[in-house]
Amino acid sequence: MIQKFLAALQPVTGHRHFAVAVLLACQLLAGLLTFTHYGLSWDEPLFYNYADSIHLAYTPQAWLDPTFDFEQVYGRSAGDHKTYGPAYILLARPVQQLIQDLGTDMAAAWHLVNFLTFVLGTALFYALALRWLNPWPALAAATLFALQPLLWGHAFINPKDIPFMVFFLAAVHGGIRLVDELASGNGNAPRGSLLAAGILLGLATAIRVIGPFAGVLVILYALTRFQPRFIFPLLGYAGLAVLVMLIFWPFLWGNPIQNLLTVFKHMSDNPTDIPVLFLGQIFTADQMPTRYFPMMLLLTLTEPVWPLAAAGFGLTAWRARAQKDLGAALLVCAFWFGTLFLYVVLRNPAVYDGIRHFLFILPPVFLLAGFALQWLWQKLRGWRFALVWILVLLPGLIGITELFPYEYAYYNRLAGGTGGAFRTHETEYWLTCYRESIEWVREKMPDSKIYVQRRLDIAEYYAGGQAVQTLDGIDEGDLVRGDILVFSTRTDADRRTVFRGLPNIHKVSRAGADFCVVKVQP
């Protein structure tokens, strides 16, 4: 009976992509079991308000009613959000609404949708890796990508940078596939591939204005295989991308060129002076030391990533002399990561929140690591390669387990772990610990008034009707016995406040780092 059952499964288990299906299923199951545990992050409430408002741009009254105030389609923070293309939230909100209607609260429903997007990104990364790697090394690289604590944590709470990374990856993969089909055919790519590539590039651009960089990578790849017959299909690809971008980005409708230039200038300058803790000092984002970005890249990915990526770069460069296809892969990876890395290092724009704004330049790093894993697979095979694979994944698995649900605060052992980075670098900078802190107060002291230093909207979401107020204009004489104060340790806020002498009664901590501190007025 068992033998017959196993024989019946053979067509499925023997499929070359069965293993990646198992990876995606495990990833999905983990997300389904945990998505309700993540708290709202700093940027989420207003961004989801944008999601609730942007559909108004597509209603008849927005087009026909001369008294309609178009600014309302951007939500409560129009000046900021109009510079973010809404393609992702337009596509994701119906799914989020469906999940919420099934009995989940608004924030948790969005967190699940965001994570589902990340699962899609894992599948896309694997598909791109297969362009140059065998299935097992491609799977190993995809697993290393998927199990980065930094990415895993952001996958739930970050509706901006993770979706853009995924759509950017989709645009690159779709464009490279289009070029491959052009090269292998008579110059007339299948209509479906052309449509998919153009739509994906347009959607990526309608999420963030740097999206056309994916098209640049595709053109760069096309130049390595260029034939004159490519020109007209690629022009159609670019034109379709522009059309899709305009459809999905209402801010551009009034004056597309001028507004696009406005967004590009805003995003490239990223003007902000918010405080950031780095190397134990408080800097403003527009005055960060040049080494900030390289150090965050080095310290917030697991230890095997950069040695494998460096080895993969060297191996690919060596083999590219004989294999033109590998030269194209190396060129795309180097340009994808290197261009943006050099931009940040040389121009030194305002940077903060680690590398979250640049998550979309990470896939080529893991692709290069895949080339090193391919070499190991060819040399070791079997259980020896499996053992190396497990060792490579172990730091990420430990980090995800140890920090849950604050995985994005991960630092590797070069920083002494997250505990070693505490009070030296920012850890849980997005205030998701408010949820755990306020729920603890609700359980232990349901009649107390709660004060928070910032982001009253997040605190109120989890307060369940319990009185919440900001500390703006409040001094110690205004507090009464039993009042609760909740502080984030972002920029050492709990130490720099005038209320630092009040006793701590609770801490939200992981791996030796305190994320939120709960104080009480004696």
DRENKOLMI-312312 format. One record per residue (C-alpha): residue number from 0; residue in three letters; x, y, z. Coordinates in Angstrom, 2 decimals, m for minus. Layout:
<lumses>
LUMSE resi resn u v w
LUMSE NUM ALA X Y Z
...
</lumses>
This chain:
<lumses>
LUMSE resi resn u v w
LUMSE 0 MET 0.00 0.00 0.00
LUMSE 1 ILE 2.75 2.43 0.98
LUMSE 2 GLN 4.79 1.54 m2.10
LUMSE 3 LYS 1.77 2.17 m4.33
LUMSE 4 PHE 1.16 5.51 m2.62
LUMSE 5 LEU 4.78 6.56 m3.12
LUMSE 6 ALA 4.66 5.40 m6.72
LUMSE 7 ALA 1.53 7.49 m7.28
LUMSE 8 LEU 3.35 10.55 m5.90
LUMSE 9 GLN 6.41 10.06 m8.09
LUMSE 10 PRO 5.21 12.28 m10.95
LUMSE 11 VAL 4.79 15.10 m8.42
LUMSE 12 THR 7.80 14.57 m6.15
LUMSE 13 GLY 10.02 13.89 m9.14
LUMSE 14 HIS 9.18 17.20 m10.82
LUMSE 15 ARG 12.23 19.47 m11.12
LUMSE 16 HIS 10.41 22.28 m9.27
LUMSE 17 PHE 8.85 20.17 m6.52
LUMSE 18 ALA 11.44 21.28 m3.96
LUMSE 19 VAL 10.77 24.99 m4.52
LUMSE 20 ALA 7.04 24.30 m4.22
LUMSE 21 VAL 7.78 22.80 m0.80
LUMSE 22 LEU 9.81 25.89 0.14
LUMSE 23 LEU 6.99 28.22 m0.89
LUMSE 24 ALA 4.42 26.09 0.93
LUMSE 25 CYS 6.50 26.15 4.14
LUMSE 26 GLN 7.01 29.90 3.79
LUMSE 27 LEU 3.28 30.40 3.30
LUMSE 28 LEU 2.38 28.17 6.24
LUMSE 29 ALA 4.77 30.05 8.53
LUMSE 30 GLY 3.19 33.34 7.47
LUMSE 31 LEU m0.35 32.07 8.03
LUMSE 32 LEU 0.55 30.89 11.53
LUMSE 33 THR 2.20 34.15 12.59
LUMSE 34 PHE 0.82 37.15 10.66
LUMSE 35 THR m1.51 38.19 13.49
LUMSE 36 HIS 1.44 38.75 15.87
LUMSE 37 TYR 2.99 41.74 14.08
LUMSE 38 GLY 2.27 45.27 15.26
LUMSE 39 LEU 1.62 48.28 13.07
LUMSE 40 SER 4.80 50.02 11.99
LUMSE 41 TRP 5.53 53.74 11.87
LUMSE 42 ASP 4.61 54.24 8.20
LUMSE 43 GLU 1.63 51.93 7.96
LUMSE 44 PRO m1.45 53.83 9.30
LUMSE 45 LEU m1.15 56.80 6.95
LUMSE 46 PHE m0.11 54.60 4.02
LUMSE 47 TYR m3.15 52.39 4.47
LUMSE 48 ASN m5.28 55.52 4.64
LUMSE 49 TYR m3.79 56.34 1.24
LUMSE 50 ALA m4.87 52.86 0.11
LUMSE 51 ASP m8.40 53.55 1.34
LUMSE 52 SER m8.55 56.87 m0.54
LUMSE 53 ILE m6.74 56.41 m3.86
LUMSE 54 HIS m9.58 54.48 m5.51
LUMSE 55 LEU m11.55 57.77 m5.52
LUMSE 56 ALA m9.33 58.90 m8.38
LUMSE 57 TYR m11.03 56.32 m10.58
LUMSE 58 THR m14.62 57.31 m9.77
LUMSE 59 PRO m16.87 59.30 m12.14
LUMSE 60 GLN m17.10 62.23 m9.73
LUMSE 61 ALA m13.32 62.70 m9.84
LUMSE 62 TRP m13.57 63.20 m13.60
LUMSE 63 LEU m16.95 64.91 m13.98
LUMSE 64 ASP m17.53 66.96 m10.82
LUMSE 65 PRO m15.74 70.36 m11.11
LUMSE 66 THR m15.97 70.83 m7.31
LUMSE 67 PHE m14.18 67.56 m6.54
LUMSE 68 ASP m11.02 68.13 m4.48
LUMSE 69 PHE m8.53 65.76 m6.10
LUMSE 70 GLU m6.10 66.08 m3.17
LUMSE 71 GLN m8.39 63.88 m1.09
LUMSE 72 VAL m7.51 60.81 m3.18
LUMSE 73 TYR m4.06 60.77 m1.52
LUMSE 74 GLY m5.40 60.43 2.02
LUMSE 75 ARG m4.41 62.36 5.13
LUMSE 76 SER m0.79 62.83 4.05
LUMSE 77 ALA m1.23 63.97 0.47
LUMSE 78 GLY 2.00 65.96 0.26
LUMSE 79 ASP 4.04 62.82 0.99
LUMSE 80 HIS 2.00 60.04 m0.54
LUMSE 81 LYS 1.42 61.50 m3.99
LUMSE 82 THR 5.14 60.94 m4.60
LUMSE 83 TYR 4.61 57.21 m4.01
LUMSE 84 GLY 2.92 55.49 m6.91
LUMSE 85 PRO m0.12 53.53 m5.68
LUMSE 86 ALA 0.03 50.53 m8.03
LUMSE 87 TYR 0.69 48.04 m5.22
LUMSE 88 ILE m2.01 49.27 m2.88
LUMSE 89 LEU m4.52 49.49 m5.74
LUMSE 90 LEU m3.91 45.84 m6.56
LUMSE 91 ALA m3.54 44.62 m2.97
LUMSE 92 ARG m6.42 46.42 m1.24
LUMSE 93 PRO m9.22 44.19 m2.64
LUMSE 94 VAL m7.35 41.14 m1.33
LUMSE 95 GLN m6.80 42.85 2.03
LUMSE 96 GLN m10.49 43.71 2.22
LUMSE 97 LEU m11.44 40.10 1.53
LUMSE 98 ILE m9.14 38.85 4.30
LUMSE 99 GLN m10.48 41.49 6.69
LUMSE 100 ASP m14.05 40.47 5.87
LUMSE 101 LEU m13.15 36.92 6.93
LUMSE 102 GLY m12.68 38.18 10.50
LUMSE 103 THR m9.17 39.64 10.68
LUMSE 104 ASP m8.43 43.20 11.78
LUMSE 105 MET m7.23 45.78 9.28
LUMSE 106 ALA m3.55 45.70 10.22
LUMSE 107 ALA m3.26 41.91 10.31
LUMSE 108 ALA m5.02 41.62 6.95
LUMSE 109 TRP m2.52 44.00 5.38
LUMSE 110 HIS 0.36 42.14 7.02
LUMSE 111 LEU m0.76 38.89 5.44
LUMSE 112 VAL m1.13 40.48 2.00
LUMSE 113 ASN 2.33 42.04 2.32
LUMSE 114 PHE 3.79 38.66 3.25
LUMSE 115 LEU 2.04 36.92 0.37
LUMSE 116 THR 3.75 39.46 m1.88
LUMSE 117 PHE 7.11 38.44 m0.40
LUMSE 118 VAL 6.33 34.76 m1.06
LUMSE 119 LEU 5.70 35.73 m4.67
LUMSE 120 GLY 9.09 37.48 m4.61
LUMSE 121 THR 10.77 34.25 m3.50
LUMSE 122 ALA 9.21 32.43 m6.46
LUMSE 123 LEU 10.31 35.19 m8.84
LUMSE 124 PHE 13.85 35.11 m7.49
LUMSE 125 TYR 13.99 31.35 m8.04
LUMSE 126 ALA 12.66 31.77 m11.59
LUMSE 127 LEU 15.32 34.39 m12.37
LUMSE 128 ALA 18.07 32.27 m10.80
LUMSE 129 LEU 17.08 29.34 m13.02
LUMSE 130 ARG 18.12 31.45 m15.99
LUMSE 131 TRP 21.75 30.72 m15.05
LUMSE 132 LEU 21.71 28.10 m12.26
LUMSE 133 ASN 20.69 24.47 m11.91
LUMSE 134 PRO 17.50 23.86 m9.87
LUMSE 135 TRP 19.21 22.82 m6.61
LUMSE 136 PRO 21.66 25.76 m6.41
LUMSE 137 ALA 18.82 28.08 m7.50
LUMSE 138 LEU 16.70 26.67 m4.67
LUMSE 139 ALA 19.57 27.09 m2.19
LUMSE 140 ALA 19.99 30.74 m3.21
LUMSE 141 ALA 16.21 31.34 m3.03
LUMSE 142 THR 16.10 29.82 0.45
LUMSE 143 LEU 18.98 32.01 1.60
LUMSE 144 PHE 17.09 35.02 0.22
LUMSE 145 ALA 13.78 34.01 1.82
LUMSE 146 LEU 15.26 33.32 5.26
LUMSE 147 GLN 16.97 36.63 5.79
LUMSE 148 PRO 15.55 37.95 9.09
LUMSE 149 LEU 15.74 41.50 7.74
LUMSE 150 LEU 13.55 40.62 4.75
LUMSE 151 TRP 11.29 38.25 6.69
LUMSE 152 GLY 10.39 40.91 9.24
LUMSE 153 HIS 9.87 43.65 6.66
LUMSE 154 ALA 7.74 41.27 4.61
LUMSE 155 PHE 4.86 41.71 7.07
LUMSE 156 ILE 5.14 45.34 8.19
LUMSE 157 ASN 6.55 47.16 5.16
LUMSE 158 PRO 3.99 47.93 2.42
LUMSE 159 LYS 6.44 50.17 0.56
LUMSE 160 ASP 9.88 48.66 0.17
LUMSE 161 ILE 9.11 44.92 0.06
LUMSE 162 PRO 6.41 45.25 m2.63
LUMSE 163 PHE 8.69 47.47 m4.69
LUMSE 164 MET 11.51 44.92 m4.40
LUMSE 165 VAL 9.13 42.19 m5.60
LUMSE 166 PHE 7.70 44.19 m8.52
LUMSE 167 PHE 11.18 45.38 m9.51
LUMSE 168 LEU 12.35 41.75 m9.48
LUMSE 169 ALA 9.30 40.79 m11.56
LUMSE 170 ALA 10.08 43.56 m14.08
LUMSE 171 VAL 13.70 42.42 m14.46
LUMSE 172 HIS 12.69 38.76 m14.82
LUMSE 173 GLY 9.93 39.58 m17.31
LUMSE 174 GLY 12.23 41.76 m19.38
LUMSE 175 ILE 15.06 39.22 m19.50
LUMSE 176 ARG 12.61 36.52 m20.51
LUMSE 177 LEU 11.36 38.78 m23.31
LUMSE 178 VAL 14.91 39.35 m24.59
LUMSE 179 ASP 15.67 35.62 m24.46
LUMSE 180 GLU 12.59 34.87 m26.55
LUMSE 181 LEU 13.49 37.60 m29.01
LUMSE 182 ALA 16.98 36.14 m29.37
LUMSE 183 SER 15.80 32.58 m29.83
LUMSE 184 GLY 13.03 33.39 m32.32
LUMSE 185 ASN 12.70 35.51 m35.41
LUMSE 186 GLY 12.54 38.79 m33.55
LUMSE 187 ASN 8.82 38.61 m32.94
LUMSE 188 ALA 8.39 37.78 m29.26
LUMSE 189 PRO 5.17 36.06 m28.21
LUMSE 190 ARG 2.59 38.73 m27.53
LUMSE 191 GLY 2.04 37.43 m24.00
LUMSE 192 SER 5.70 37.90 m23.04
LUMSE 193 LEU 5.77 41.42 m24.46
LUMSE 194 LEU 2.59 42.36 m22.64
LUMSE 195 ALA 3.78 40.85 m19.36
LUMSE 196 ALA 7.18 42.55 m19.50
LUMSE 197 GLY 5.72 45.97 m20.33
LUMSE 198 ILE 2.97 45.74 m17.70
LUMSE 199 LEU 5.40 44.64 m14.98
LUMSE 200 LEU 7.81 47.47 m15.75
LUMSE 201 GLY 4.94 49.97 m15.72
LUMSE 202 LEU 3.65 48.66 m12.38
LUMSE 203 ALA 7.13 48.83 m10.82
LUMSE 204 THR 7.44 52.44 m11.96
LUMSE 205 ALA 3.98 53.21 m10.58
LUMSE 206 ILE 5.21 52.08 m7.16
LUMSE 207 ARG 8.46 54.05 m7.09
LUMSE 208 VAL 9.98 56.39 m9.61
LUMSE 209 ILE 13.25 54.40 m9.74
LUMSE 210 GLY 11.27 51.57 m11.40
LUMSE 211 PRO 12.56 52.40 m14.93
LUMSE 212 PHE 15.98 51.26 m13.71
LUMSE 213 ALA 14.63 47.72 m14.18
LUMSE 214 GLY 14.10 48.62 m17.83
LUMSE 215 VAL 17.69 49.88 m18.02
LUMSE 216 LEU 18.89 46.49 m16.78
LUMSE 217 VAL 16.77 44.75 m19.41
LUMSE 218 ILE 18.19 46.97 m22.17
LUMSE 219 LEU 21.70 46.32 m20.85
LUMSE 220 TYR 21.03 42.60 m21.03
LUMSE 221 ALA 19.57 42.99 m24.53
LUMSE 222 LEU 22.79 44.69 m25.68
LUMSE 223 THR 24.73 41.51 m24.86
LUMSE 224 ARG 22.56 39.64 m27.39
LUMSE 225 PHE 21.54 42.54 m29.58
LUMSE 226 GLN 20.16 42.18 m33.07
LUMSE 227 PRO 18.52 45.02 m35.06
LUMSE 228 ARG 15.20 43.17 m35.05
LUMSE 229 PHE 14.99 43.75 m31.27
LUMSE 230 ILE 14.35 47.46 m31.73
LUMSE 231 PHE 10.63 47.57 m32.46
LUMSE 232 PRO 9.57 44.99 m29.81
LUMSE 233 LEU 11.64 46.85 m27.20
LUMSE 234 LEU 10.07 50.17 m28.20
LUMSE 235 GLY 6.66 48.56 m27.77
LUMSE 236 TYR 7.80 47.24 m24.38
LUMSE 237 ALA 8.82 50.75 m23.26
LUMSE 238 GLY 5.67 52.37 m24.60
LUMSE 239 LEU 3.42 49.87 m22.82
LUMSE 240 ALA 5.32 50.47 m19.58
LUMSE 241 VAL 4.72 54.21 m19.85
LUMSE 242 LEU 1.01 53.67 m20.50
LUMSE 243 VAL 0.62 51.35 m17.49
LUMSE 244 MET 2.55 53.79 m15.29
LUMSE 245 LEU 0.17 56.60 m16.24
LUMSE 246 ILE m2.93 54.47 m15.63
LUMSE 247 PHE m1.79 53.45 m12.14
LUMSE 248 TRP m0.40 56.81 m10.93
LUMSE 249 PRO m3.07 59.53 m10.66
LUMSE 250 PHE m0.59 62.20 m9.54
LUMSE 251 LEU 0.91 62.17 m13.03
LUMSE 252 TRP m2.36 62.77 m14.85
LUMSE 253 GLY m2.38 66.56 m14.64
LUMSE 254 ASN 1.14 67.15 m16.00
LUMSE 255 PRO 2.97 63.84 m16.51
LUMSE 256 ILE 6.46 65.11 m17.36
LUMSE 257 GLN 6.59 67.93 m14.81
LUMSE 258 ASN 5.12 65.83 m12.01
LUMSE 259 LEU 7.41 62.91 m12.80
LUMSE 260 LEU 10.43 65.23 m12.58
LUMSE 261 THR 9.10 66.59 m9.28
LUMSE 262 VAL 8.83 63.08 m7.86
LUMSE 263 PHE 12.26 62.12 m9.16
LUMSE 264 LYS 13.89 65.16 m7.58
LUMSE 265 HIS 12.11 64.54 m4.27
LUMSE 266 MET 13.06 60.86 m4.17
LUMSE 267 SER 16.69 61.39 m5.21
LUMSE 268 ASP 17.21 64.11 m2.59
LUMSE 269 ASN 15.02 62.37 0.03
LUMSE 270 PRO 14.96 65.58 2.10
LUMSE 271 THR 14.64 64.75 5.80
LUMSE 272 ASP 16.55 65.47 8.97
LUMSE 273 ILE 15.09 62.82 11.28
LUMSE 274 PRO 17.48 61.64 14.01
LUMSE 275 VAL 19.27 58.30 13.59
LUMSE 276 LEU 21.37 56.37 16.10
LUMSE 277 PHE 24.61 55.19 14.50
LUMSE 278 LEU 27.85 54.12 16.17
LUMSE 279 GLY 26.43 55.26 19.51
LUMSE 280 GLN 25.80 58.82 18.33
LUMSE 281 ILE 22.71 60.67 17.14
LUMSE 282 PHE 23.03 61.98 13.57
LUMSE 283 THR 20.41 63.56 11.35
LUMSE 284 ALA 19.52 61.59 8.22
LUMSE 285 ASP 20.87 64.32 5.93
LUMSE 286 GLN 24.22 64.35 7.76
LUMSE 287 MET 24.91 60.62 8.03
LUMSE 288 PRO 28.52 59.47 7.68
LUMSE 289 THR 29.31 57.92 4.31
LUMSE 290 ARG 30.08 54.57 5.95
LUMSE 291 TYR 26.51 54.23 7.26
LUMSE 292 PHE 25.05 52.49 4.23
LUMSE 293 PRO 27.95 50.06 3.63
LUMSE 294 MET 27.99 49.16 7.32
LUMSE 295 MET 24.25 48.50 7.39
LUMSE 296 LEU 24.62 46.25 4.34
LUMSE 297 LEU 27.41 44.36 6.07
LUMSE 298 LEU 25.78 44.04 9.50
LUMSE 299 THR 22.11 43.34 8.75
LUMSE 300 LEU 22.41 40.36 6.39
LUMSE 301 THR 23.40 36.94 7.70
LUMSE 302 GLU 27.09 36.10 7.86
LUMSE 303 PRO 27.30 33.74 4.83
LUMSE 304 VAL 25.78 36.20 2.35
LUMSE 305 TRP 28.71 38.46 1.53
LUMSE 306 PRO 31.44 35.75 1.44
LUMSE 307 LEU 29.24 33.70 m0.90
LUMSE 308 ALA 28.42 36.74 m3.05
LUMSE 309 ALA 32.11 37.68 m3.32
LUMSE 310 ALA 33.04 34.11 m4.22
LUMSE 311 GLY 30.21 33.96 m6.73
LUMSE 312 PHE 31.37 37.20 m8.34
LUMSE 313 GLY 34.91 35.88 m8.67
LUMSE 314 LEU 33.85 32.50 m10.03
LUMSE 315 THR 31.46 34.06 m12.53
LUMSE 316 ALA 34.05 36.59 m13.71
LUMSE 317 TRP 36.57 33.78 m14.23
LUMSE 318 ARG 34.14 31.59 m16.16
LUMSE 319 ALA 32.64 34.47 m18.13
LUMSE 320 ARG 35.71 34.56 m20.39
LUMSE 321 ALA 34.58 31.27 m21.89
LUMSE 322 GLN 30.81 31.55 m21.36
LUMSE 323 LYS 29.26 34.69 m22.80
LUMSE 324 ASP 25.97 33.97 m21.04
LUMSE 325 LEU 27.66 34.18 m17.65
LUMSE 326 GLY 29.18 37.49 m18.70
LUMSE 327 ALA 25.68 38.85 m19.28
LUMSE 328 ALA 24.59 37.63 m15.84
LUMSE 329 LEU 27.61 39.25 m14.21
LUMSE 330 LEU 27.00 42.51 m16.04
LUMSE 331 VAL 23.36 42.67 m14.93
LUMSE 332 CYS 24.17 41.79 m11.31
LUMSE 333 ALA 27.06 44.24 m11.06
LUMSE 334 PHE 25.11 47.09 m12.65
LUMSE 335 TRP 21.97 46.35 m10.61
LUMSE 336 PHE 23.73 46.45 m7.25
LUMSE 337 GLY 26.79 48.55 m8.04
LUMSE 338 THR 25.07 51.56 m9.60
LUMSE 339 LEU 22.79 52.21 m6.65
LUMSE 340 PHE 25.48 51.36 m4.11
LUMSE 341 LEU 27.87 53.88 m5.66
LUMSE 342 TYR 25.08 56.47 m5.88
LUMSE 343 VAL 24.45 56.27 m2.14
LUMSE 344 VAL 28.13 56.18 m1.18
LUMSE 345 LEU 29.30 58.94 m3.52
LUMSE 346 ARG 26.31 61.29 m3.38
LUMSE 347 ASN 25.44 60.53 0.26
LUMSE 348 PRO 21.73 61.44 0.18
LUMSE 349 ALA 19.68 61.42 3.38
LUMSE 350 VAL 19.56 57.82 4.64
LUMSE 351 TYR 17.88 56.26 7.65
LUMSE 352 ASP 16.15 53.05 8.76
LUMSE 353 GLY 19.13 50.96 7.69
LUMSE 354 ILE 18.87 49.69 4.11
LUMSE 355 ARG 15.11 49.40 3.87
LUMSE 356 HIS 14.79 51.96 1.07
LUMSE 357 PHE 17.24 49.92 m1.01
LUMSE 358 LEU 15.99 46.38 m0.50
LUMSE 359 PHE 15.43 46.17 m4.25
LUMSE 360 ILE 19.19 46.07 m4.89
LUMSE 361 LEU 19.62 42.89 m2.81
LUMSE 362 PRO 18.41 40.19 m5.28
LUMSE 363 PRO 21.62 40.34 m7.39
LUMSE 364 VAL 23.67 39.83 m4.21
LUMSE 365 PHE 21.84 36.56 m3.58
LUMSE 366 LEU 22.07 35.64 m7.24
LUMSE 367 LEU 25.86 35.98 m7.04
LUMSE 368 ALA 25.77 33.86 m3.88
LUMSE 369 GLY 23.88 31.31 m5.99
LUMSE 370 PHE 26.83 31.04 m8.38
LUMSE 371 ALA 29.06 30.13 m5.43
LUMSE 372 LEU 26.45 27.61 m4.25
LUMSE 373 GLN 26.38 26.16 m7.77
LUMSE 374 TRP 30.14 25.59 m7.63
LUMSE 375 LEU 29.76 23.90 m4.21
LUMSE 376 TRP 26.93 21.76 m5.55
LUMSE 377 GLN 29.06 20.62 m8.46
LUMSE 378 LYS 31.95 19.74 m6.15
LUMSE 379 LEU 30.07 18.17 m3.24
LUMSE 380 ARG 26.66 16.87 m4.33
LUMSE 381 GLY 24.43 14.73 m2.13
LUMSE 382 TRP 24.51 14.95 1.64
LUMSE 383 ARG 27.69 17.05 1.70
LUMSE 384 PHE 26.04 19.85 m0.22
LUMSE 385 ALA 22.92 19.48 1.95
LUMSE 386 LEU 25.07 19.92 5.06
LUMSE 387 VAL 26.68 23.08 3.66
LUMSE 388 TRP 23.22 24.34 2.70
LUMSE 389 ILE 21.92 23.86 6.25
LUMSE 390 LEU 24.93 25.65 7.73
LUMSE 391 VAL 24.39 28.56 5.35
LUMSE 392 LEU 20.73 28.86 6.36
LUMSE 393 LEU 21.25 28.37 10.09
LUMSE 394 PRO 22.00 32.02 11.05
LUMSE 395 GLY 18.82 33.17 9.36
LUMSE 396 LEU 16.67 30.49 10.95
LUMSE 397 ILE 18.08 31.31 14.38
LUMSE 398 GLY 17.56 35.04 13.85
LUMSE 399 ILE 13.94 34.64 12.71
LUMSE 400 THR 13.13 32.38 15.65
LUMSE 401 GLU 14.95 34.46 18.26
LUMSE 402 LEU 13.57 37.86 17.23
LUMSE 403 PHE 9.96 36.97 16.32
LUMSE 404 PRO 7.99 39.14 15.62
LUMSE 405 TYR 10.73 41.79 15.33
LUMSE 406 GLU 12.94 40.00 12.81
LUMSE 407 TYR 13.67 43.16 10.85
LUMSE 408 ALA 15.77 44.39 13.84
LUMSE 409 TYR 18.35 41.68 13.03
LUMSE 410 TYR 22.10 42.28 13.24
LUMSE 411 ASN 24.64 39.57 12.59
LUMSE 412 ARG 27.55 38.50 14.78
LUMSE 413 LEU 29.85 41.14 13.30
LUMSE 414 ALA 27.74 43.63 15.26
LUMSE 415 GLY 27.51 41.31 18.26
LUMSE 416 GLY 23.99 40.30 17.25
LUMSE 417 THR 20.95 42.48 17.84
LUMSE 418 GLY 21.87 42.71 21.51
LUMSE 419 GLY 25.34 43.96 20.60
LUMSE 420 ALA 23.89 46.56 18.24
LUMSE 421 PHE 21.50 47.85 20.91
LUMSE 422 ARG 22.35 51.44 21.96
LUMSE 423 THR 24.90 51.51 19.13
LUMSE 424 HIS 22.60 51.32 16.10
LUMSE 425 GLU 18.86 51.56 15.61
LUMSE 426 THR 17.14 48.22 16.15
LUMSE 427 GLU 13.31 48.24 16.35
LUMSE 428 TYR 12.99 51.69 14.81
LUMSE 429 TRP 9.42 51.36 13.48
LUMSE 430 LEU 7.60 51.13 16.85
LUMSE 431 THR 5.96 47.76 16.19
LUMSE 432 CYS 6.65 47.02 19.88
LUMSE 433 TYR 3.83 49.43 20.76
LUMSE 434 ARG 1.42 46.58 20.20
LUMSE 435 GLU 3.00 44.22 22.72
LUMSE 436 SER 3.59 47.04 25.23
LUMSE 437 ILE 0.06 48.42 25.15
LUMSE 438 GLU m1.58 45.01 25.19
LUMSE 439 TRP 0.48 44.24 28.31
LUMSE 440 VAL m0.76 47.46 29.94
LUMSE 441 ARG m4.36 46.67 28.97
LUMSE 442 GLU m4.07 43.30 30.67
LUMSE 443 LYS m2.22 44.41 33.82
LUMSE 444 MET m3.52 47.96 34.36
LUMSE 445 PRO m6.73 48.43 32.38
LUMSE 446 ASP m7.73 51.59 34.27
LUMSE 447 SER m4.47 53.49 33.83
LUMSE 448 LYS m3.97 56.33 31.41
LUMSE 449 ILE m1.28 55.63 28.79
LUMSE 450 TYR 1.11 58.27 27.49
LUMSE 451 VAL 3.27 57.74 24.40
LUMSE 452 GLN 6.04 59.92 23.09
LUMSE 453 ARG 5.04 59.68 19.42
LUMSE 454 ARG 2.66 58.07 16.93
LUMSE 455 LEU m0.57 58.27 18.90
LUMSE 456 ASP m2.44 56.58 16.04
LUMSE 457 ILE m0.55 53.30 16.51
LUMSE 458 ALA m1.05 53.38 20.27
LUMSE 459 GLU m4.78 54.06 19.93
LUMSE 460 TYR m5.18 51.17 17.49
LUMSE 461 TYR m4.12 48.70 20.18
LUMSE 462 ALA m5.50 50.51 23.25
LUMSE 463 GLY m8.99 49.05 22.90
LUMSE 464 GLY m10.60 52.25 24.15
LUMSE 465 GLN m8.21 52.74 27.07
LUMSE 466 ALA m7.20 56.41 27.45
LUMSE 467 VAL m4.10 57.26 25.41
LUMSE 468 GLN m2.37 60.62 25.02
LUMSE 469 THR 0.92 61.94 23.70
LUMSE 470 LEU 3.52 63.47 25.98
LUMSE 471 ASP 3.54 66.71 24.01
LUMSE 472 GLY 3.40 69.58 26.51
LUMSE 473 ILE 3.29 67.22 29.50
LUMSE 474 ASP 5.71 67.45 32.43
LUMSE 475 GLU 6.02 65.24 35.51
LUMSE 476 GLY 3.70 67.45 37.53
LUMSE 477 ASP 0.84 66.68 35.15
LUMSE 478 LEU 1.01 62.95 35.82
LUMSE 479 VAL m0.97 61.21 38.54
LUMSE 480 ARG m0.18 58.04 40.40
LUMSE 481 GLY m0.49 54.96 38.18
LUMSE 482 ASP m0.14 56.78 34.86
LUMSE 483 ILE 1.74 54.66 32.29
LUMSE 484 LEU 4.37 55.93 29.86
LUMSE 485 VAL 5.44 53.86 26.85
LUMSE 486 PHE 8.73 54.70 25.16
LUMSE 487 SER 10.45 53.27 22.11
LUMSE 488 THR 14.22 52.95 22.38
LUMSE 489 ARG 14.61 54.43 18.90
LUMSE 490 THR 17.34 57.09 19.14
LUMSE 491 ASP 17.56 56.23 22.87
LUMSE 492 ALA 14.27 58.06 23.42
LUMSE 493 ASP 13.73 56.33 26.77
LUMSE 494 ARG 17.04 57.72 28.06
LUMSE 495 ARG 16.78 61.20 26.63
LUMSE 496 THR 13.33 62.01 27.99
LUMSE 497 VAL 12.73 64.13 31.11
LUMSE 498 PHE 10.81 61.11 32.42
LUMSE 499 ARG 13.85 58.82 32.31
LUMSE 500 GLY 13.96 58.66 36.13
LUMSE 501 LEU 10.55 57.00 36.39
LUMSE 502 PRO 10.76 53.29 37.21
LUMSE 503 ASN 10.49 50.71 34.43
LUMSE 504 ILE 7.79 48.11 35.03
LUMSE 505 HIS 7.97 46.23 31.74
LUMSE 506 LYS 10.20 45.88 28.69
LUMSE 507 VAL 9.61 44.40 25.26
LUMSE 508 SER 12.94 42.76 24.51
LUMSE 509 ARG 14.52 40.19 22.21
LUMSE 510 ALA 18.06 38.84 21.96
LUMSE 511 GLY 19.39 41.23 24.62
LUMSE 512 ALA 17.90 44.38 23.08
LUMSE 513 ASP 15.05 46.44 24.58
LUMSE 514 PHE 12.61 47.69 21.97
LUMSE 515 CYS 9.94 49.34 24.12
LUMSE 516 VAL 10.05 50.39 27.77
LUMSE 517 VAL 6.96 50.82 29.97
LUMSE 518 LYS 7.28 53.29 32.87
LUMSE 519 VAL 4.88 54.21 35.65
LUMSE 520 GLN 4.28 57.31 37.73
LUMSE 521 PRO 4.75 56.04 41.33
</lumses>
